[in-house]
């Protein structure tokens, strides 16, 4: 069974203010590792919800490659 996630992201850098017009939400199928490849290049991930499990995915469970603050 494939996982489905709802992802909120912005194309603005994480250091800038994210307004409503700058934020997009998309539902994707796959695993957590695949999420960045399914979004536009440079997308800053703000929120991940596991639609299959019916719960939010806490950022500490995100792969290290796209956790907040990774590489800074």
Secondary structure in CASP SS format (residue, H / E / C, confidence):
PFRMAT SS
TARGET T0000
AUTHOR 0000-0000-0000
METHOD secondary structure of the structure
MODEL  1
X C 1.00
X C 1.00
X E 1.00
X E 1.00
X E 1.00
X E 1.00
X E 1.00
X E 1.00
X E 1.00
X E 1.00
X C 1.00
X C 1.00
X C 1.00
X C 1.00
X C 1.00
X C 1.00
X C 1.00
X C 1.00
X C 1.00
X H 1.00
X H 1.00
X H 1.00
X E 1.00
X E 1.00
X E 1.00
X E 1.00
X E 1.00
X E 1.00
X E 1.00
X E 1.00
X C 1.00
X H 1.00
X H 1.00
X H 1.00
X H 1.00
X H 1.00
X H 1.00
X H 1.00
X C 1.00
X C 1.00
X C 1.00
X C 1.00
X C 1.00
X E 1.00
X E 1.00
X E 1.00
X E 1.00
X E 1.00
X E 1.00
X E 1.00
X C 1.00
X C 1.00
X C 1.00
X C 1.00
X E 1.00
X E 1.00
X C 1.00
X C 1.00
X H 1.00
X H 1.00
X H 1.00
X C 1.00
X C 1.00
X H 1.00
X H 1.00
X H 1.00
X C 1.00
X C 1.00
X C 1.00
X C 1.00
X C 1.00
X C 1.00
END
